[in-house]
Amino acid sequence: MDRPVQGLTTAQAEALDTVGGQAGRWLAWHDHTVVLDALEHLHALGRAGRGARLRRS
């Protein structure tokens, strides 16, 4: 950490580091799978419409 948190035990700091790493890996996975899939789906919808305006229901 850039600025270590005061008052944490070594075990707590290690657990926090572990959870932070897991959260970062999950966010990266989410960006590379779920978000990209959603963008590809929107792109396909746009291409299927061939530029026609979509009407809101």
N, C-alpha and C positions, 0 to 999 in steps of 0.2 A: 504494500500500500504506500501511496505517496505520503500520507500522514496517518500513521498507525493510530487506531482507536485506543484510547486509554481505558484501563479497567477490564480488558478481556484477558481471560486465561489463555495459555498457549493452545489448549484444546479447542476453546471457543474460536480463536482466530483461525485455526486450521479448518474447523468446520465451516466457518464463514467463507474462507477461501475456496473450499470444495463446492459449496452450494453456489457461490458466485461463478465458478468455472462451469458448473452444470447448466446454470441459467444462461450463460453466454453461448454455450454450445447449442442449447435448445433454440435460442433466438436466431442463431445463424442458420440452423436447420430450417426453422420456420420461414425465414426470409428466402432461402434457396428452394423451398418446395411449395409450401402453401401460397405464399405471396406470388411467386412466379407462375404457378398454375392458374391463379385467379387472373393475373394480367394476361396470360396467354388466352384464357377463355374470353375475356373482354375484347381482346384483339380479334379473335375469331368471330365474335358477334359483330364487330364493326366491319370486318371484311365481308361477312355474309350479307350485310345490309347495303354494301357497295356505296356507302356514303349517304344513303337515304336517311332522312331524319326519323328517329324513333318517336312514336307517340306515347305519351304517358297515359296510363289507364286511370 
